[in-house]
Amino acid sequence: MYLIAAPSQDMQIKWKGYPSGGVSWASAFSPEAKRVTFAGGQGSLPAALST
């Protein structure tokens, strides 16, 4: 299971595309989030969420 809780099914579906263990909600919304990249570094958190 990728997520424990998601704001919506839409978010959950989008997040399922990322590798398991790559990012958790705790780390995604922590101060480190600005330094976290997704999908092999092809974008920041805001970019990933808006895709």
N, C-alpha and C positions, 0 to 999 in steps of 0.2 A: 504494500500500500504506500502510495507516494505522499498522501496528505492525511493528517488527522482531521483537520477542519479547513474548509475553504469558504470565502465570502459568497461564492455562488458555484453552480455546476460549471459555468463557463470558465471560471478561473481554474477549477479543478482539471478540466479537460486540457487547458493550455499547459498547466504545470506538469501533466503526465508526460509531456513530450521531452522532459529533461531527464537525464540519467538518475537512477535511484541513488540516494545518498549524496547527490550533488549539492542540493540546497534544501534546507528545512525552513519552515515558516519562522522559527526562532532566529535563524541566521539571516534570512531574507529581510527581516524588519529590524535588524540590529544596526548599531552604528557602522558596522563593517560592510553593510549592504552596498555602500557607495563604491567599495573596492571589489565587490563580487561580480563576476561576469558569467554569462550563460552560453550554452551551446558552443563550447570550445572558444569562448571569448568573443563571440560575435554580437556583443551588445551589453549594455548595462541593465540593471534591474528595471528602470523605467521603460527602456526600449523593449525589453522582453515582455513586460506586462501590456504594452500598447500594441504589440504585434497582432 
